[in-house]
Every structure is written in structure tokens, then in C-alpha cells.
Amino acid sequence: MLDINLLRKDLASVVERLASRQSPQPFLDVARFQALEAERKAIQTRTEELQARRNSLSKQIGQLKAKGQDTAAVMTEVGGLGDALKASAERLEGIQGELHAMLMAVPNLPHESVPRGADEAGNVEVRRWGTPRTFDFAPCDHVDLGAPLGLDFDTGAKLSGARFTFLRGPVARLHRALAQFMLDTHTREHGYTECYTPYIVNREILEGTGQLPKFKEDMFWVSRGGDDSQREQYLISTSEISLTNTVREQVLAESELPIRLTAHSPCFRSEAGSAGRDTRGMIRQHQFDKVEMVQVVHPERSYEALEQMVGHAEAILRKLELPYRVMTLCSGDMGFGASKTYDLEVWLPAQNTYREISSCSNCEAFQARRMQARFKNAQGKNELVHTLNGSGLAVGRTLVAILENGQQADGSIAVPAALQPYLGGVALLR
């Protein structure tokens, strides 16, 4: 959530920076915001006047009583002032609630280094690593390659519907090995603490990281035992949600920063707005697995941490010998809570293109303000932390990349050397 004081001090700049996100509709109803602010100021001024008048009358009552004089008229006026103050307080609470609701729907401001653009066409390539393989046969996609290894879309659909996958045998083992390999790398080499998080969270947790209220239709909602009176709960769409919220409503010691957390979890996304996209295979699923990285850092070090996090995701791809490129997302293609985002895109031979496999973002204080996650700074004052998140990596898409990049003419799959110890030394899947 944006700092409302920023809007009060420099509304024009905020509106201009929001416009760079290229939404068809303005993110902020400026006229309504200004009207509410004007009313808020008027009520606060009127409240101060009423309180001053009531204090003055209270003194008069004391003086009249001391002289034995009648206080009825003054008491009546004080009673009227009390009613007016109550009405003002109620209206002020309503205004504050409406302003809060407005801000909850406004995305983060792009960092000054973010390129301006309307969509993914405006993203900027930063670097590439690895050379896409040249095949002396027609490469297959992961659907055909994975079927003999246990990649079963029919059973997934029978059990749960479209965009669910059932894994068995070698491909299930590969999936598990990838997650373990990623966790081991991040904990042993990159300084993250491994976590295991709940898959179901409360509404306010999703509000803290920005999934709610804006993206409610993309979430899977949870009901329990037909009890409609239960708390509003959701399946997580990423373990970023639960990891980041571990510092919710806390005041950390500065010495505790940075905090680095990682977790492997399933992720659940209904993706209401993506019908018809990537319907073949594992690229876009309602349930998929991801190893997530989260950092909670000092505000002065968050952009250094962002570059570091990108490097951690890159390290996984390099160890797996997968060609990739790093992209800086433009203002119109960034996620709701991000100030700056890098996407890592892995080469997929069957599609003859790079596809996203990791997204690393600095949210600055946007999530921390929603969660009230703070630290005690050197001056002894409470200050909002900065939060970052990134995929390290999406397990299913990494499996897809392993299958397609490692395919052999006979249909077997070459296993990267770094992954072989996790598969009992197996060098070829067949």
C-alpha cells in the first residue's frame, strides 16, 4: 500500500507514475480522493473547534458551580457539542475507511530505473547465459517426452479437471529431485532458512502481500464443513504469501536484518483472467510447485538484495545447464506490488523461445505498510522494512525445461550432472 502522505504532498507525481503502468482505467479516482481529503480536513478543523469550545464551556461550568450559579444552559450546550463530536468522529472514521479501501486497490509505484512500456513488448533484456542446443532431429515438446516417463494429463483431468497433472514413476521422482536440489542450493550456498508453511491462509494475510482485494477471482477459496460463519480463507498462490507475513505486525531489531527464507510448496491459482492461454502441458496449471525465496531487508539495501536474489535464481539454472535470459520488466508488465521486477526466462526448444521460469521483485515498503512490518532503526524509531520475493525456481517449468533441453534422439532424457546425485546417479531417464 502506498503512503497516503505521499499522495497528500505530491498527488500529481503519484498519478504520473501510476499512469506509466499503462492501465486502461486509472488506478486512482483523483477527484474522489481530493473530495474525501477536503472533507477530512474540514471535519478535523471543525472537531478541533468543537473540542476547544467544549473545554472552554467545561471551565465555565466549574466557575458557575463555584459561585452557586445555574449551569443548565451551559450543560445543554456541552451536550450538543458532544453529539456533534460523536457525529464528526463517525464520519471521519467512514472517510478513513474509504481512503484505505481506495489505497488497497492502488498498485506500487515503479522505481525510477524501470523502463516505461505498455506490455511485455516493452521489457528490456539484461543478459543471456548459455547457447540453445541445435538438434539433429525434430525436437519434441514436454508433453510427448514426458508421457513414457509418467507425465499423465488424462488422470489429472479425471481427478480434478483441466490444468491439473498427475505424475508417476520417473517424472515424479525428477520433480521431487528438482525441489530438493533447489532447497539444498538456497540453504547451503545462499544463506536462506528452509521453512514449511501452511497452504491455507486467512484473508488478512493475502491483503498483507497484495493478492487481496484486487486478485480475489484468481484465488481458490476454502470452505470447511459447510460452515459459512468460518473465517474467510484461501489456498496460497505462492509461499511468498506465508513467508513474507511471518514478520507481520512485528518490530524487528535492526540486527535481525536481512531475513532470508525459502520454502517448497504447491501453489494454487484459478487464473480467471487467463482462459485459453497455454492449455497444452504444464506451462500454466491450477496447481504447481515452486521453491520460493523471500528477503526482508533494511530499506537502504533492498536493491542490492534484488540483484543478489536474481543471482540466486540464476545459479540454479546454471547448475542445471539450462540456457536463459534475464529481462527487466517494463512499467506496464510488472506485478501489482512490485517496484522493480526481473524475469528469468528459460529456453524451451519445442516452443523455440524463452519462457518465464522465475520472477524476482522488490516491493520496497508496499507490503510492509499493509502488514505493519517494521524494525527499530539506528535512531531508535520504528521504520518499515523492505520485502522482496522471487522464484527459485518454478519446479514444474524447470521439469519442462529439463525434458525438452535434455531430450535425446531415442526419447531418453539426459540428466544434468548437478541433479544426478538426487536421482541415485542416474544419467539418463528412459
Buried (B, 14 or more C-beta within 10 A) or exposed (E): BBBBEEBEEEBEEBBEBBBBBBEEEEBBBBEEBEEBBEBBEEBEEBBEEBEEBBEEBBEBBEEBEEEEEEBEEBBEBBEEBEEBBEEBEEBBEEBEEBBEEBBBEBBBBBBEEBBEBBEEEBBEEEEBBBEBBEEEEEBBBBBBBBBBBBBBBEEBBEEEEEBBBBBEEBBBBBBBBBBBBBBEBBBEEBEBEBBEBBBBBBBBBBBBBBBBEBBBEBBBEBEEEEEEEEEEBBBBBBBBBBBBBBBBEBEBEEEEBBBBBBBBBBBBBBBEEEEEEBEEBBBBBBBBBBBBBBBBBBBEBBBEBBEBBBEBBBBBBBBBBBBBBBBBBBBBBBBBBBBBBBBBBBBBBBBEEBBBBBBBBBBBBBBBBBBBBBBBEEEEEEBBBBBBBBBBBBBBBBBBBBBBBBBBEEBBBBBBEBBBEBBEEBEEBE
